[in-house]
């Protein structure tokens, strides 16, 4: 059952009192200050992609975003940010000789990062994957091996898929192939880095709970309770348990510390089961 239809369960199950006066957390200024330089660069300055490449990927991604009404939290801005972080990670790993990739291999990984959410199962994954494979093969001339790498990465790099594979005893990224693992690690790390922006969580929760016919204090209560839960029980675990590459860890560390300070402002809101 969706959150917007099941919200009363939370009010009852957790003995919540949304009408209690609660202070709205302040904007996450320190985190946004740290993320700002990355996000300003992410519009057009993505490593290994030319401006025509980015325009093409924008068109492909936006068509899917509009078709499936994908929210801003997983929209084109997120696609740019994840691709940008992937490019930074790859460049650093190449400089430090942790990977021996050509520009073409690097470009494939950044393209994969850009389009990773377009094949989420929530957004018609089975239809989208065939469309995307054909699009990138026609545009960039990738061979069968590259298209297979793209497909494996976008279907195995997500946080939820990693957790599922861990709990079932399967390889975390669904493979033991070294190249496939590397692609998944880099794209997954780039995706996790963009989760350090609390405004993405807020946009998502507002989209979910903003649909219910309740007073603003009830909606705000649910939004901020879930934000606290996601930040504390999920995002704060990324650095120690999920980020794979040293390059991503260097970016994540100051973001993690700033987020730890920010989460303290949510103490008036109840922590939910997750």
C-alpha positions as CSV (number, residue, x, y, z in Angstrom):
1,X,0.0,0.0,0.0
2,X,1.3,3.4,-0.9
3,X,2.4,5.8,1.8
4,X,-0.3,8.4,1.0
5,X,-3.0,5.8,1.4
6,X,-1.5,4.2,4.5
7,X,-0.4,7.3,6.5
8,X,-3.1,6.7,9.2
9,X,-1.3,3.4,10.0
10,X,1.8,5.5,11.0
11,X,-0.2,7.8,13.1
12,X,-1.7,4.8,15.0
13,X,1.2,2.4,15.0
14,X,3.7,4.9,16.3
15,X,1.3,6.8,18.6
16,X,2.1,9.9,16.8
17,X,0.7,13.4,17.6
18,X,1.2,15.6,14.5
19,X,-0.8,18.4,16.2
20,X,1.9,18.9,18.8
21,X,3.8,22.1,18.0
22,X,7.0,21.2,16.3
23,X,9.8,23.4,15.1
24,X,10.5,23.1,11.4
25,X,14.1,22.2,10.8
26,X,16.2,25.0,9.3
27,X,17.6,24.8,5.7
28,X,20.6,22.5,5.4
29,X,22.9,25.4,4.6
30,X,26.2,23.8,5.4
31,X,25.4,20.8,3.2
32,X,24.1,22.9,0.3
33,X,27.3,25.0,0.5
34,X,29.4,21.9,0.2
35,X,27.3,20.5,-2.7
36,X,26.9,23.8,-4.5
37,X,30.2,23.8,-6.5
38,X,29.4,20.3,-7.7
39,X,25.8,21.0,-8.7
40,X,26.7,24.2,-10.5
41,X,29.2,22.4,-12.6
42,X,26.9,19.4,-13.2
43,X,24.8,21.2,-15.8
44,X,27.3,21.2,-18.7
45,X,30.7,20.3,-17.3
46,X,30.4,16.5,-17.0
47,X,33.6,14.6,-17.5
48,X,33.8,12.6,-20.8
49,X,30.6,14.1,-22.2
50,X,30.5,16.8,-24.9
51,X,27.7,19.4,-24.9
52,X,26.0,17.6,-27.8
53,X,26.2,14.3,-25.8
54,X,24.5,16.0,-22.8
55,X,21.8,17.6,-25.0
56,X,21.1,14.1,-26.4
57,X,20.9,12.5,-23.0
58,X,18.7,15.3,-21.7
59,X,16.2,14.6,-24.5
60,X,16.2,10.9,-23.9
61,X,15.9,11.2,-20.1
62,X,13.3,13.9,-20.2
63,X,11.1,11.9,-22.5
64,X,11.0,9.1,-20.0
65,X,10.6,11.5,-17.0
66,X,7.6,13.1,-18.7
67,X,6.1,9.8,-19.8
68,X,6.2,8.3,-16.3
69,X,5.7,11.5,-14.3
70,X,9.0,11.0,-12.4
71,X,9.3,13.5,-9.6
72,X,12.0,16.2,-9.3
73,X,13.9,14.1,-6.7
74,X,14.7,11.6,-9.5
75,X,14.5,14.0,-12.4
76,X,16.9,15.6,-14.8
77,X,18.8,17.5,-12.1
78,X,19.5,14.3,-10.3
79,X,20.7,12.7,-13.6
80,X,23.1,15.5,-14.1
81,X,24.5,15.3,-10.6
82,X,25.0,11.6,-10.7
83,X,26.8,11.7,-14.0
84,X,28.9,14.6,-12.8
85,X,29.9,12.6,-9.6
86,X,30.6,9.5,-11.7
87,X,33.0,11.6,-14.0
88,X,34.9,12.9,-10.9
89,X,35.2,9.4,-9.4
90,X,36.4,7.9,-12.7
91,X,38.9,10.7,-13.4
92,X,40.4,10.3,-9.9
93,X,40.6,6.5,-10.2
94,X,42.3,6.8,-13.5
95,X,44.8,9.3,-12.1
96,X,45.6,7.0,-9.2
97,X,45.8,3.9,-11.5
98,X,42.9,2.1,-9.7
99,X,41.3,1.6,-13.1
100,X,42.9,1.3,-16.5
101,X,40.0,2.6,-18.6
102,X,40.0,4.4,-22.0
103,X,38.0,7.6,-22.5
104,X,35.4,5.4,-24.3
105,X,35.0,3.1,-21.3
106,X,34.8,6.1,-19.0
107,X,32.1,7.7,-21.3
108,X,30.0,4.6,-21.1
109,X,30.0,4.7,-17.3
110,X,29.1,8.4,-17.2
111,X,26.2,7.8,-19.7
112,X,25.1,4.9,-17.5
113,X,25.1,7.2,-14.5
114,X,23.1,9.8,-16.3
115,X,20.4,7.3,-17.3
116,X,20.4,5.0,-14.3
117,X,17.0,6.0,-12.9
118,X,15.3,5.7,-16.3
119,X,15.1,2.0,-15.8
120,X,13.9,1.9,-12.2
121,X,11.2,-0.7,-11.9
122,X,8.9,2.1,-10.6
123,X,9.1,3.8,-14.0
124,X,8.5,1.1,-16.6
125,X,11.9,-0.5,-16.5
126,X,11.2,-3.4,-19.0
127,X,10.1,-1.0,-21.7
128,X,12.7,1.6,-21.0
129,X,15.7,-0.6,-21.0
130,X,15.2,-1.7,-24.6
131,X,14.6,1.9,-25.7
132,X,17.7,3.1,-24.0
133,X,20.0,0.3,-25.3
134,X,18.9,1.1,-28.8
135,X,19.4,4.8,-28.3
136,X,22.9,4.7,-26.9
137,X,24.0,2.1,-29.4
138,X,22.7,4.2,-32.3
139,X,24.1,7.5,-31.0
140,X,27.4,6.4,-29.5
141,X,28.2,3.3,-31.6
142,X,28.6,1.0,-28.6
143,X,29.0,-2.7,-29.3
144,X,27.2,-5.6,-27.7
145,X,29.7,-5.9,-24.7
146,X,29.2,-2.2,-23.9
147,X,25.4,-2.4,-24.1
148,X,25.5,-5.5,-21.8
149,X,27.6,-3.5,-19.3
150,X,25.1,-0.7,-19.5
151,X,22.2,-3.0,-18.9
152,X,23.8,-4.9,-16.1
153,X,24.9,-1.7,-14.3
154,X,21.5,0.1,-14.4
155,X,19.7,-3.0,-13.2
156,X,22.1,-3.9,-10.3
157,X,23.6,-0.7,-8.9
158,X,20.8,0.6,-6.8
159,X,20.9,0.8,-3.0
160,X,17.8,-1.4,-2.7
161,X,19.1,-4.1,-5.1
162,X,22.4,-4.1,-3.2
163,X,20.7,-4.6,0.1
164,X,18.5,-7.4,-1.4
165,X,21.5,-9.2,-2.8
166,X,23.4,-8.9,0.5
167,X,20.6,-10.4,2.5
168,X,20.2,-13.3,0.1
169,X,23.9,-14.1,0.0
170,X,24.2,-13.3,-3.7
171,X,27.1,-11.1,-5.1
172,X,26.3,-7.6,-4.1
173,X,26.1,-6.3,-7.6
174,X,24.8,-9.6,-9.1
175,X,28.1,-10.6,-10.6
176,X,31.7,-11.6,-9.9
177,X,33.0,-10.1,-13.2
178,X,35.5,-7.4,-12.3
179,X,34.6,-4.9,-14.9
180,X,30.8,-5.2,-14.2
181,X,31.5,-4.8,-10.5
182,X,33.6,-1.7,-11.2
183,X,30.9,-0.1,-13.3
184,X,28.3,-0.8,-10.6
185,X,30.5,0.5,-7.8
186,X,31.2,3.8,-9.6
187,X,27.6,4.5,-10.7
188,X,26.2,3.4,-7.3
189,X,28.7,5.7,-5.4
190,X,27.7,8.6,-7.6
191,X,24.0,8.0,-6.9
192,X,24.6,7.8,-3.2
193,X,26.6,11.0,-3.1
194,X,23.6,12.9,-4.5
195,X,21.5,11.5,-1.6
196,X,23.4,13.7,0.9
197,X,21.2,16.6,-0.2
198,X,18.3,16.6,2.3
199,X,16.2,18.7,-0.1
200,X,15.8,15.7,-2.4
201,X,14.3,13.7,0.5
202,X,12.0,16.6,1.3
203,X,10.8,17.0,-2.3
204,X,10.1,13.2,-2.4
205,X,8.2,13.1,0.9
206,X,6.2,16.3,0.0
207,X,5.2,14.6,-3.3
208,X,4.0,11.5,-1.4
209,X,2.2,13.1,1.6
210,X,1.2,16.3,-0.1
211,X,-1.6,14.4,-1.8
212,X,-3.5,13.6,1.4
213,X,-6.5,15.7,2.5
214,X,-5.2,16.7,6.0
215,X,-4.2,19.9,7.7
216,X,-0.6,21.2,6.9
217,X,0.6,20.2,10.4
218,X,-0.2,16.6,9.7
219,X,1.5,16.6,6.3
220,X,4.5,18.4,7.7
221,X,4.8,16.0,10.6
222,X,4.8,13.0,8.3
223,X,7.2,14.6,5.9
224,X,9.8,15.5,8.6
225,X,9.4,12.2,10.5
226,X,10.1,10.3,7.3
227,X,13.0,12.7,6.4
228,X,14.6,12.0,9.8
229,X,14.1,8.3,9.4
230,X,15.7,8.2,5.9
231,X,18.6,10.4,6.8
232,X,19.4,8.6,10.1
233,X,18.7,5.0,9.1
234,X,19.8,5.1,5.5
235,X,22.0,8.1,4.3
236,X,24.1,8.2,7.4
237,X,25.0,4.6,6.8
238,X,26.3,5.1,3.3
239,X,29.9,6.2,4.2
240,X,30.7,3.2,6.4
241,X,28.7,0.5,4.7
242,X,27.9,1.3,1.1
243,X,30.3,3.7,-0.6
244,X,32.9,1.6,-2.4
245,X,35.5,3.8,-3.9
246,X,38.2,6.0,-2.2
247,X,37.4,8.9,-4.6
248,X,33.7,8.9,-3.5
249,X,34.7,8.6,0.2
250,X,36.8,11.8,-0.1
251,X,33.7,13.6,-1.4
252,X,31.3,12.0,1.1
253,X,33.2,12.6,4.3
254,X,32.5,16.4,4.7
255,X,29.0,15.8,3.5
256,X,28.5,13.1,6.1
257,X,29.8,15.3,8.9
258,X,27.5,18.2,7.8
259,X,24.5,15.9,7.6
260,X,25.2,14.5,11.1
261,X,24.9,18.0,12.4
262,X,21.8,18.7,10.4
263,X,20.0,15.6,11.5
264,X,20.1,16.9,15.1
265,X,17.5,19.5,14.1
266,X,14.9,16.6,13.6
267,X,14.9,15.4,17.2
268,X,11.3,16.7,17.7
269,X,10.1,14.3,15.0
270,X,9.5,10.6,15.7
271,X,11.8,8.0,14.2
272,X,9.9,5.5,12.1
273,X,10.5,1.8,11.4
274,X,12.5,1.4,8.2
